[in-house]
Amino acid sequence: MDQDEAKQKLTPEQYNVCFLKGTEPPGSGKFLHNKAKGMYVCVVCGQELFKSDTKFDSGTGWPSFWDPAAHANVKTQDDYELGMRRQEVLCSRCGSHLGHVFEDGPPPTGRRYCINSLALEFMESNS
């Protein structure tokens, strides 16, 4: 999907996060308090990104996960936007911006994938 198609599919807020690397305000995301079982997928292309059983309450104001559903489904790259080095998280299929990953998460990975709800859709499962 190119950016013109994405502008047609996504809300302006979703487009800002996914393609302009924006960030939703802390505490505002629709999936922050979601406790349902299922899979979080990319809002742009539908690729599976994070399983609900890796989600945890980080207290940061954004949905947080300690591991992706498959490491091949996300990629990271250096981000110096705020004058410091951070690791940006992107969907490996479509390249949309998801959020950032930090090294202050819980076991077993010690990682915190801090992800914008606007970059996600949720597919609930019955199991």
Contacts in CASP RR format, 6 or more apart in sequence:
PFRMAT RR
TARGET T0000
AUTHOR 0000-0000-0000
METHOD contacts of the structure
MODEL  1
MDQDEAKQKLTPEQYNVCFLKGTEPPGSGKFLHNKAKGMYVCVVCGQELF
KSDTKFDSGTGWPSFWDPAAHANVKTQDDYELGMRRQEVLCSRCGSHLGH
VFEDGPPPTGRRYCINSLALEFMESNS
1 9 0 8 1.000
1 44 0 8 1.000
1 45 0 8 1.000
1 94 0 8 1.000
3 19 0 8 1.000
6 15 0 8 1.000
6 18 0 8 1.000
6 19 0 8 1.000
6 44 0 8 1.000
7 15 0 8 1.000
9 44 0 8 1.000
10 18 0 8 1.000
10 43 0 8 1.000
10 44 0 8 1.000
11 118 0 8 1.000
13 24 0 8 1.000
13 118 0 8 1.000
14 43 0 8 1.000
14 118 0 8 1.000
14 119 0 8 1.000
16 22 0 8 1.000
16 118 0 8 1.000
17 23 0 8 1.000
17 24 0 8 1.000
17 97 0 8 1.000
17 116 0 8 1.000
17 118 0 8 1.000
17 119 0 8 1.000
18 43 0 8 1.000
18 44 0 8 1.000
18 96 0 8 1.000
18 97 0 8 1.000
18 98 0 8 1.000
18 118 0 8 1.000
18 119 0 8 1.000
19 96 0 8 1.000
19 97 0 8 1.000
20 97 0 8 1.000
21 81 0 8 1.000
21 88 0 8 1.000
21 97 0 8 1.000
22 97 0 8 1.000
22 116 0 8 1.000
23 99 0 8 1.000
23 116 0 8 1.000
24 62 0 8 1.000
24 116 0 8 1.000
24 117 0 8 1.000
24 118 0 8 1.000
26 60 0 8 1.000
26 61 0 8 1.000
26 62 0 8 1.000
27 61 0 8 1.000
27 62 0 8 1.000
28 117 0 8 1.000
29 62 0 8 1.000
29 63 0 8 1.000
29 116 0 8 1.000
29 117 0 8 1.000
29 118 0 8 1.000
30 117 0 8 1.000
31 40 0 8 1.000
31 63 0 8 1.000
31 117 0 8 1.000
31 120 0 8 1.000
31 122 0 8 1.000
32 61 0 8 1.000
32 62 0 8 1.000
32 63 0 8 1.000
32 117 0 8 1.000
34 52 0 8 1.000
34 55 0 8 1.000
34 63 0 8 1.000
34 122 0 8 1.000
36 52 0 8 1.000
36 122 0 8 1.000
36 124 0 8 1.000
37 52 0 8 1.000
37 53 0 8 1.000
37 124 0 8 1.000
37 125 0 8 1.000
37 127 0 8 1.000
38 51 0 8 1.000
38 52 0 8 1.000
38 122 0 8 1.000
38 123 0 8 1.000
38 124 0 8 1.000
38 125 0 8 1.000
39 48 0 8 1.000
39 49 0 8 1.000
39 50 0 8 1.000
39 51 0 8 1.000
39 52 0 8 1.000
39 69 0 8 1.000
39 122 0 8 1.000
39 123 0 8 1.000
39 125 0 8 1.000
40 48 0 8 1.000
40 49 0 8 1.000
40 50 0 8 1.000
40 51 0 8 1.000
40 52 0 8 1.000
40 55 0 8 1.000
40 63 0 8 1.000
40 65 0 8 1.000
40 69 0 8 1.000
40 115 0 8 1.000
40 120 0 8 1.000
40 121 0 8 1.000
40 122 0 8 1.000
40 123 0 8 1.000
41 47 0 8 1.000
41 48 0 8 1.000
41 49 0 8 1.000
41 120 0 8 1.000
41 121 0 8 1.000
41 122 0 8 1.000
41 123 0 8 1.000
42 49 0 8 1.000
42 91 0 8 1.000
42 93 0 8 1.000
42 94 0 8 1.000
42 96 0 8 1.000
42 98 0 8 1.000
42 119 0 8 1.000
42 120 0 8 1.000
42 121 0 8 1.000
43 96 0 8 1.000
43 118 0 8 1.000
43 119 0 8 1.000
43 120 0 8 1.000
43 121 0 8 1.000
44 91 0 8 1.000
44 94 0 8 1.000
44 95 0 8 1.000
44 96 0 8 1.000
44 119 0 8 1.000
45 91 0 8 1.000
45 93 0 8 1.000
45 94 0 8 1.000
45 96 0 8 1.000
46 93 0 8 1.000
46 121 0 8 1.000
47 73 0 8 1.000
47 91 0 8 1.000
47 92 0 8 1.000
47 93 0 8 1.000
47 94 0 8 1.000
48 69 0 8 1.000
48 70 0 8 1.000
48 73 0 8 1.000
49 68 0 8 1.000
49 69 0 8 1.000
49 73 0 8 1.000
49 74 0 8 1.000
49 91 0 8 1.000
49 98 0 8 1.000
49 115 0 8 1.000
49 120 0 8 1.000
50 65 0 8 1.000
50 67 0 8 1.000
50 68 0 8 1.000
50 69 0 8 1.000
50 113 0 8 1.000
50 115 0 8 1.000
50 120 0 8 1.000
51 65 0 8 1.000
51 69 0 8 1.000
54 65 0 8 1.000
54 66 0 8 1.000
54 67 0 8 1.000
54 68 0 8 1.000
54 69 0 8 1.000
55 63 0 8 1.000
55 64 0 8 1.000
55 65 0 8 1.000
56 64 0 8 1.000
56 65 0 8 1.000
56 66 0 8 1.000
56 105 0 8 1.000
56 106 0 8 1.000
57 64 0 8 1.000
58 64 0 8 1.000
58 105 0 8 1.000
58 112 0 8 1.000
58 114 0 8 1.000
60 112 0 8 1.000
60 114 0 8 1.000
62 99 0 8 1.000
62 114 0 8 1.000
62 115 0 8 1.000
62 116 0 8 1.000
62 117 0 8 1.000
63 114 0 8 1.000
63 115 0 8 1.000
63 116 0 8 1.000
63 117 0 8 1.000
63 120 0 8 1.000
64 105 0 8 1.000
64 112 0 8 1.000
64 113 0 8 1.000
64 114 0 8 1.000
64 115 0 8 1.000
65 112 0 8 1.000
65 113 0 8 1.000
65 115 0 8 1.000
66 105 0 8 1.000
66 106 0 8 1.000
66 107 0 8 1.000
66 108 0 8 1.000
66 109 0 8 1.000
66 110 0 8 1.000
66 111 0 8 1.000
66 112 0 8 1.000
66 113 0 8 1.000
67 108 0 8 1.000
67 109 0 8 1.000
67 111 0 8 1.000
67 113 0 8 1.000
68 74 0 8 1.000
68 113 0 8 1.000
72 92 0 8 1.000
73 91 0 8 1.000
73 92 0 8 1.000
73 93 0 8 1.000
74 89 0 8 1.000
74 90 0 8 1.000
74 91 0 8 1.000
74 92 0 8 1.000
74 98 0 8 1.000
74 113 0 8 1.000
75 89 0 8 1.000
75 90 0 8 1.000
75 91 0 8 1.000
75 92 0 8 1.000
75 95 0 8 1.000
76 87 0 8 1.000
76 88 0 8 1.000
76 89 0 8 1.000
76 90 0 8 1.000
76 101 0 8 1.000
77 87 0 8 1.000
77 88 0 8 1.000
77 90 0 8 1.000
78 85 0 8 1.000
78 86 0 8 1.000
78 87 0 8 1.000
78 88 0 8 1.000
79 85 0 8 1.000
79 86 0 8 1.000
79 87 0 8 1.000
79 88 0 8 1.000
79 100 0 8 1.000
80 86 0 8 1.000
86 100 0 8 1.000
86 102 0 8 1.000
87 100 0 8 1.000
87 101 0 8 1.000
87 102 0 8 1.000
88 97 0 8 1.000
88 99 0 8 1.000
88 100 0 8 1.000
89 97 0 8 1.000
89 98 0 8 1.000
89 99 0 8 1.000
89 100 0 8 1.000
89 101 0 8 1.000
89 113 0 8 1.000
89 115 0 8 1.000
90 96 0 8 1.000
90 97 0 8 1.000
90 98 0 8 1.000
91 98 0 8 1.000
91 119 0 8 1.000
96 119 0 8 1.000
97 116 0 8 1.000
97 119 0 8 1.000
98 113 0 8 1.000
98 115 0 8 1.000
98 116 0 8 1.000
98 119 0 8 1.000
98 120 0 8 1.000
99 113 0 8 1.000
99 114 0 8 1.000
99 115 0 8 1.000
99 116 0 8 1.000
99 119 0 8 1.000
100 113 0 8 1.000
100 114 0 8 1.000
101 111 0 8 1.000
101 112 0 8 1.000
101 113 0 8 1.000
101 114 0 8 1.000
102 111 0 8 1.000
102 112 0 8 1.000
102 114 0 8 1.000
103 110 0 8 1.000
103 111 0 8 1.000
103 112 0 8 1.000
104 110 0 8 1.000
104 112 0 8 1.000
105 111 0 8 1.000
105 112 0 8 1.000
106 112 0 8 1.000
END
